């Protein structure tokens, strides 16, 4: 991977679509991602695993239902601000 290449560029097309959906729509659950991206739930789950391994998504508890998680796209090239 070159210095200018994003970690997302080397991922499968489904992971790229999920990442772009998160960029445009903001934080979403797996179900919402499947609905927005028109991908099957299993494909979304696999894509999120790839994105998590690449460090470009952040998982947090979904406040409306603590059994679910929300996912947010993060820029891998920048450091998260510390408070």
C-alpha positions as CSV (number, residue, x, y, z in Angstrom):
1,X,0.0,0.0,0.0
2,X,1.4,3.4,-1.0
3,X,1.4,6.5,1.3
4,X,-1.4,8.1,-0.7
5,X,-3.6,5.0,-0.9
6,X,-6.5,4.7,1.5
7,X,-6.9,1.5,3.5
8,X,-10.4,1.2,1.9
9,X,-9.0,1.0,-1.7
10,X,-7.7,-2.5,-1.2
11,X,-11.0,-3.9,0.1
12,X,-13.7,-5.7,-1.8
13,X,-16.4,-3.7,-3.6
14,X,-19.0,-4.5,-1.0
15,X,-16.8,-3.1,1.8
16,X,-16.3,0.0,-0.3
17,X,-20.0,0.4,-0.8
18,X,-20.7,0.0,3.0
19,X,-18.0,2.5,3.8
20,X,-19.3,5.1,1.3
21,X,-22.8,4.5,2.7
22,X,-21.6,5.3,6.2
23,X,-19.8,8.4,4.9
24,X,-22.9,9.7,3.2
25,X,-25.6,8.6,5.7
26,X,-23.7,8.8,9.0
27,X,-23.9,6.3,11.8
28,X,-26.1,3.2,10.9
29,X,-26.9,-0.2,12.3
30,X,-26.2,-3.4,10.3
31,X,-29.9,-3.6,9.3
32,X,-30.0,0.1,8.2
33,X,-26.8,-0.5,6.2
34,X,-28.3,-3.5,4.5
35,X,-31.4,-1.4,3.6
36,X,-29.5,1.6,2.4
37,X,-26.9,-0.3,0.4
38,X,-29.3,-2.9,-0.9
39,X,-26.8,-5.6,0.1
40,X,-27.7,-8.8,2.0
41,X,-27.2,-8.8,5.8
42,X,-24.5,-11.4,5.5
43,X,-22.5,-9.3,3.0
44,X,-22.9,-6.2,5.2
45,X,-21.6,-8.2,8.2
46,X,-18.6,-9.5,6.2
47,X,-17.9,-5.9,4.9
48,X,-18.0,-4.5,8.4
49,X,-15.5,-7.1,9.6
50,X,-13.1,-6.1,6.8
51,X,-13.6,-2.4,7.5
52,X,-13.0,-2.9,11.2
53,X,-9.8,-4.8,10.5
54,X,-8.7,-1.9,8.3
55,X,-9.5,0.5,11.1
56,X,-11.9,2.7,9.1
57,X,-15.1,2.1,11.1
58,X,-16.0,2.7,14.7
59,X,-18.5,0.6,16.5
60,X,-20.7,1.9,19.3
61,X,-23.8,0.8,21.2
62,X,-27.1,1.7,19.5
63,X,-28.9,3.7,22.2
64,X,-32.4,2.7,21.0
65,X,-31.6,-1.0,21.4
66,X,-28.5,-2.0,23.4
67,X,-28.4,-5.4,21.6
68,X,-27.4,-3.7,18.4
69,X,-24.4,-1.6,17.4
70,X,-24.0,1.5,15.2
71,X,-21.1,1.9,12.8
72,X,-19.5,5.1,11.8
73,X,-16.9,5.8,9.1
74,X,-13.7,7.2,10.4
75,X,-10.8,8.6,8.4
76,X,-7.8,6.3,8.9
77,X,-5.4,9.0,8.0
78,X,-6.2,11.2,10.9
79,X,-5.8,10.7,14.6
80,X,-9.0,10.7,16.7
81,X,-9.0,13.8,19.0
82,X,-8.5,13.0,22.6
83,X,-10.3,15.0,25.3
